[in-house]
Amino acid sequence: MDIKKLAAGIQAETEKIIVGKSDRIKLIIMAVLADGHVLLDDLPGVGKTTMVKAISIALGCESGRIQFVPDMLPSDIIGMRIYNQKTGDFELRQGPVMTNILLADEINRAIPRTQSALLEAMEERQISIDGERFALPRPFLVLATQNPVESESTFRLPAAQMDRFLIRLSMGYPSPEEERRMLFTLGDEIPFGSVKPVTNSDELIAAQHEVASVHVSDDVAAYIVALADATRSHPQLAMGASPRATRGLYRAAKVWAAMDGRDFVTPDDVRALAHPVLEHRVMLDSGARFAGYTAAKAIDDVLASTEAAPSAERLLDE
C-alpha cells in the first residue's frame, strides 16, 4: 500500500473544506494512521469541529458525535442495560462510542466521572457494562475538541486522559488572506457534500499494519528514549513524558516517514513530532508556571540539549 498516496488523498479531500491548515491536517492524518487519538485544543470558532467532520468523511469510516455537557453520565457514552417490561429482560443499549471515528466535542465540559468513561475505550479499545466487556469496532479513534479559555462549567482533563491522546494541536487564527478565501468558499454554508471518502475501515486497518514495518534503527530508537528521559530530569518539570509517550513518538515517527515515502525513520522525523506528541504529557512545577515558563519551552530545551548519534543523522545521505 502506498501510504504517501493515501495520506495525500485524505489531505486533498479535507482541504476542500479547511483552508490554510495543511500542517495540522497532515498531523491528524499521521495520528489516524498511527492508531492514535487527537485533541484539538483551541478557541471557539476556529474550525476544530469542522476539521474533525471533514477528515471523518474523507476516511470513509463510520463516525459518531458526542456533545459533552456537565450533566452527561458515563452511560450516555458507553451505553447501559435497560429493563424491557414486555420481555422481562434487561436489554443492552449501546452508546455512541460504538463507532470508528468518535468526535468528542468540548470534552472538557463533562464532569471527571464522565470523562473517565473514555479511558478504557481509548487505551484498550473496549468498554465494560455491568462487568461485561465489549470490543469496540476497529479502527477506533477519538478526535476530541476542547476550549482552553472558558473556566465556567468546564473540568480540566486529568493527566491520565491527556496521556492517552497521541497528539494535541491548536488550529490558530487564519491569516487575512486565508480568511478572505474562507468567506468565498464557506461564507454561506460548509459544503461537506463536496468531500468524498478516499478509504474505508478495512483499508485503514491495513495501512496501520503497513506502517509498522517502517524501520527504526537502534540509534534513532535511542534518540527517542533520550528525549523522553530528558523530560523526566528537566528542572522545570514536575512530571516528564511517560513510557506511553515514548511509544507514541516511536509510532508517530514511523508514520511520518511513510507519509514522506520512506521505509526508515530519521531524527528529523522525531524532532518534527516532539512538540505535538510530548508537550501535553509533561507537567510544569508550580515555580515554573508562576515564572511564565511553558511546556513548549521545556520541549525546546530538551530538543536543544539532546543529540542523536551521528550515524542516525546520516541516514538520509546513505
C-alpha positions as CSV (number, residue, x, y, z in Angstrom):
1,M,0.0,0.0,0.0
2,D,1.2,3.5,-0.9
3,I,0.9,5.3,2.4
4,K,2.2,8.6,0.9
5,K,-0.5,8.5,-1.8
6,L,-3.2,7.6,0.7
7,A,-2.3,10.4,3.1
8,A,-2.2,12.9,0.2
9,G,-5.7,11.8,-0.9
10,I,-7.1,12.3,2.6
11,Q,-5.5,15.7,2.8
12,A,-6.7,16.8,-0.6
13,E,-10.3,16.0,0.3
14,T,-10.1,17.6,3.8
15,E,-8.7,20.8,2.2
16,K,-11.9,21.2,0.2
17,I,-13.3,22.5,3.5
18,I,-10.4,23.5,5.7
19,V,-8.4,26.5,4.4
20,G,-4.7,27.1,5.2
21,K,-4.2,24.4,7.8
22,S,-2.2,21.9,5.8
23,D,0.3,21.2,8.6
24,R,-2.5,20.5,11.1
25,I,-4.3,18.2,8.7
26,K,-1.1,16.3,8.0
27,L,-0.5,15.7,11.7
28,I,-4.1,14.5,12.2
29,I,-3.7,12.1,9.3
30,M,-0.5,10.9,10.9
31,A,-2.2,10.2,14.2
32,V,-5.0,8.3,12.4
33,L,-2.5,6.1,10.6
34,A,-0.7,5.6,13.9
35,D,-3.9,4.4,15.5
36,G,-3.7,7.4,17.9
37,H,-6.2,9.8,19.4
38,V,-6.2,13.5,18.7
39,L,-7.1,16.5,21.0
40,L,-7.8,19.8,19.2
41,D,-7.3,22.5,21.9
42,D,-8.2,26.0,20.8
43,L,-10.6,29.0,20.9
44,P,-14.2,28.7,19.8
45,G,-15.0,29.3,16.1
46,V,-11.6,28.5,14.6
47,G,-12.7,25.3,12.9
48,K,-12.0,22.4,15.3
49,T,-15.3,20.6,14.8
50,T,-15.3,21.3,11.1
51,M,-11.8,19.9,10.8
52,V,-12.8,16.6,12.5
53,K,-16.0,16.2,10.5
54,A,-14.2,16.8,7.2
55,I,-11.5,14.3,8.0
56,S,-14.0,11.7,9.2
57,I,-15.8,11.9,5.8
58,A,-12.6,11.6,3.9
59,L,-11.6,8.5,5.9
60,G,-14.8,6.7,4.8
61,C,-15.4,5.2,8.2
62,E,-18.4,5.1,10.5
63,S,-18.5,8.1,12.7
64,G,-20.4,9.4,15.7
65,R,-20.5,12.5,17.8
66,I,-21.0,13.3,21.4
67,Q,-21.6,16.8,22.6
68,F,-20.3,16.9,26.1
69,V,-22.2,18.8,28.8
70,P,-21.9,18.9,32.6
71,D,-25.0,16.7,33.3
72,M,-23.8,13.9,31.0
73,L,-23.3,10.4,32.6
74,P,-20.9,7.7,31.6
75,S,-23.8,5.6,30.4
76,D,-24.6,8.3,27.8
77,I,-21.2,7.4,26.2
78,I,-20.7,3.7,26.6
79,G,-24.4,2.6,26.9
80,M,-26.3,0.7,29.5
81,R,-28.8,-2.2,30.1
82,I,-32.4,-1.1,30.1
83,Y,-35.3,-3.2,31.5
84,N,-37.8,-4.2,28.9
85,Q,-41.2,-4.5,30.6
86,K,-42.6,-6.6,27.7
87,T,-40.0,-9.3,27.8
88,G,-39.0,-9.0,31.4
89,D,-35.3,-8.9,30.4
90,F,-32.6,-6.3,30.5
91,E,-31.5,-5.2,27.0
92,L,-28.2,-3.7,26.1
93,R,-28.4,-0.2,24.5
94,Q,-25.0,0.6,23.1
95,G,-23.7,4.1,23.4
96,P,-22.3,6.3,20.6
97,V,-18.8,5.1,21.5
98,M,-19.5,2.0,19.3
99,T,-18.2,3.6,16.1
100,N,-14.9,4.0,14.2
101,I,-14.3,7.8,14.5
102,L,-15.8,9.4,17.6
103,L,-16.0,13.2,17.7
104,A,-15.9,14.1,21.4
105,D,-16.9,17.8,21.1
106,E,-16.0,20.1,24.0
107,I,-14.8,17.1,26.0
108,N,-13.8,19.3,29.0
109,R,-17.4,20.3,29.6
110,A,-18.1,16.8,31.1
111,I,-17.5,16.0,34.8
112,P,-14.5,13.9,35.5
113,R,-16.6,10.8,36.2
114,T,-18.0,11.0,32.7
115,Q,-14.6,11.9,31.1
116,S,-13.2,8.7,32.7
117,A,-15.7,6.6,30.7
118,L,-13.5,7.1,27.7
119,L,-10.3,5.9,29.4
120,E,-10.8,2.2,28.9
121,A,-12.1,2.8,25.3
122,M,-9.1,4.9,24.3
123,E,-6.4,2.6,25.7
124,E,-7.9,-0.9,25.3
125,R,-10.4,-0.4,22.5
126,Q,-13.1,-1.9,24.7
127,I,-15.8,-0.9,27.2
128,S,-17.3,-2.5,30.3
129,I,-21.0,-2.5,31.1
130,D,-22.2,-4.3,34.2
131,G,-18.9,-6.2,34.4
132,E,-19.2,-7.5,30.8
133,R,-16.6,-6.4,28.2
134,F,-17.4,-5.4,24.7
135,A,-14.8,-4.9,22.0
136,L,-15.1,-1.6,20.0
137,P,-15.1,-1.6,16.2
138,R,-11.7,-1.3,14.6
139,P,-10.3,1.1,13.9
140,F,-11.5,3.2,16.9
141,L,-10.2,6.7,17.2
142,V,-11.2,9.7,19.4
143,L,-10.9,13.1,17.8
144,A,-11.7,15.4,20.7
145,T,-12.1,19.2,20.9
146,Q,-11.9,21.5,23.9
147,N,-11.9,25.2,24.6
148,P,-8.9,26.1,26.9
149,V,-10.2,29.6,27.7
150,E,-13.5,29.2,29.4
151,S,-13.5,28.0,33.0
152,E,-17.2,28.2,33.8
153,S,-18.8,24.7,33.5
154,T,-15.6,23.1,32.4
155,F,-13.4,20.4,34.0
156,R,-9.7,20.0,33.3
157,L,-8.8,16.7,31.7
158,P,-6.8,14.5,34.1
159,A,-3.2,13.7,33.3
160,A,-4.1,10.0,32.7
161,Q,-6.5,11.0,30.0
162,M,-4.2,13.6,28.4
163,D,-1.6,10.9,28.2
164,R,-4.0,8.8,26.0
165,F,-4.0,11.4,23.3
166,L,-1.2,10.8,20.8
167,I,-1.1,14.4,19.8
168,R,-2.6,17.8,20.9
169,L,-2.9,20.6,18.4
170,S,-4.3,24.1,18.1
171,M,-5.8,25.5,15.0
172,G,-4.8,29.1,15.4
173,Y,-6.3,32.1,13.6
174,P,-6.2,32.1,9.8
175,S,-4.2,34.8,8.0
176,P,-6.2,37.7,6.5
177,E,-5.8,36.1,3.0
178,E,-6.9,32.7,4.3
179,E,-9.9,34.2,6.0
180,R,-10.9,36.1,2.8
181,R,-10.8,32.8,0.9
182,M,-12.9,31.2,3.6
183,L,-15.6,33.8,3.1
184,F,-16.0,32.9,-0.6
185,T,-15.8,29.1,-0.1
186,L,-17.5,28.7,3.3
187,G,-19.2,32.0,4.0
188,D,-22.8,30.9,3.2
189,E,-22.5,27.2,4.2
190,I,-20.0,24.5,4.7
191,P,-20.1,22.1,1.7
192,F,-19.4,18.8,3.5
193,G,-21.1,17.1,0.5
194,S,-18.1,18.0,-1.6
195,V,-15.8,15.8,0.5
196,K,-15.5,12.3,-0.8
197,P,-14.3,9.2,1.0
198,V,-10.8,8.0,-0.2
199,T,-10.5,5.0,2.0
200,N,-12.5,2.8,4.4
201,S,-12.1,1.0,7.7
202,D,-10.6,-2.2,6.2
203,E,-8.0,-0.2,4.2
204,L,-7.3,2.0,7.2
205,I,-6.5,-1.0,9.3
206,A,-4.3,-2.4,6.6
207,A,-2.4,0.9,6.4
208,Q,-1.9,0.9,10.2
209,H,-0.4,-2.5,9.9
210,E,1.7,-1.4,6.9
211,V,3.5,1.4,8.8
212,A,4.6,-1.0,11.5
213,S,7.1,-2.3,9.1
214,V,8.9,1.0,8.8
215,H,12.5,0.6,10.1
216,V,13.7,2.3,13.2
217,S,17.5,2.0,13.8
218,D,19.0,1.4,17.2
219,D,20.4,5.0,17.1
220,V,17.1,6.6,16.3
221,A,15.3,4.5,19.0
222,A,18.0,5.6,21.5
223,Y,17.3,9.2,20.5
224,I,13.6,8.8,21.1
225,V,14.3,7.3,24.5
226,A,16.8,10.1,25.3
227,L,14.3,12.8,24.6
228,A,11.7,11.3,26.8
229,D,14.2,10.7,29.6
230,A,15.4,14.3,29.4
231,T,11.9,15.5,30.2
232,R,11.9,13.4,33.4
233,S,15.0,15.2,34.7
234,H,14.2,18.7,33.5
235,P,14.4,21.1,36.4
236,Q,11.2,23.0,35.4
237,L,9.0,19.9,35.1
238,A,7.2,18.2,37.9
239,M,6.3,15.3,35.6
240,G,8.1,14.1,32.5
241,A,6.9,12.1,29.5
242,S,5.6,8.6,30.2
243,P,6.7,5.3,28.5
244,R,3.3,5.6,26.7
245,A,4.6,8.9,25.3
246,T,7.9,7.2,24.2
247,R,5.9,4.5,22.3
248,G,3.7,7.2,20.8
249,L,6.6,9.1,19.5
250,Y,8.0,5.9,18.1
251,R,4.8,5.0,16.2
252,A,4.2,8.6,15.1
253,A,7.8,8.8,13.6
254,K,7.2,5.6,11.6
255,V,4.0,7.0,10.1
256,W,5.7,10.4,9.4
257,A,8.4,8.6,7.5
258,A,5.9,6.5,5.5
259,M,4.0,9.6,4.6
260,D,7.2,11.0,3.1
261,G,7.6,7.9,1.0
262,R,10.4,6.4,3.2
263,D,10.7,3.0,4.9
264,F,13.0,4.2,7.6
265,V,12.9,6.9,10.4
266,T,15.4,9.7,10.8
267,P,16.0,12.0,13.7
268,D,14.3,14.8,11.8
269,D,11.0,12.8,11.8
270,V,11.3,12.5,15.6
271,R,12.1,16.2,16.0
272,A,9.2,17.2,13.8
273,L,6.8,15.4,16.1
274,A,8.3,16.1,19.5
275,H,6.0,19.0,20.3
276,P,2.6,17.6,19.3
277,V,3.4,14.2,20.9
278,L,5.2,15.3,24.1
279,E,4.1,18.8,25.1
280,H,0.7,17.9,26.6
281,R,2.2,15.0,28.5
282,V,4.6,17.0,30.7
283,M,3.6,19.0,33.8
284,L,5.3,22.2,34.9
285,D,6.2,22.6,38.6
286,S,4.5,25.5,40.4
287,G,7.5,27.8,40.3
288,A,7.9,27.4,36.5
289,R,4.2,28.2,36.0
290,F,4.5,31.3,38.2
291,A,7.5,32.5,36.2
292,G,5.6,32.1,32.9
293,Y,7.6,29.1,31.7
294,T,5.7,26.8,29.3
295,A,5.7,23.2,28.3
296,A,6.6,24.2,24.8
297,K,9.8,25.9,26.1
298,A,10.6,22.7,28.1
299,I,10.4,20.6,24.9
300,D,12.5,23.2,23.1
301,D,15.1,22.9,25.8
302,V,15.1,19.1,25.6
303,L,15.5,19.1,21.8
304,A,18.4,21.6,22.1
305,S,20.2,19.6,24.7
306,T,19.7,16.1,23.4
307,E,21.6,15.0,20.3
308,A,21.1,12.0,18.1
309,A,24.1,9.8,17.2
310,P,26.0,11.0,14.2
311,S,25.2,7.7,12.4
312,A,21.5,8.4,12.8
313,E,21.8,11.9,11.4
314,R,23.5,10.4,8.2
315,L,20.6,8.1,7.4
316,L,19.2,10.3,4.6
317,D,22.6,10.6,3.0
318,E,23.2,6.8,2.7
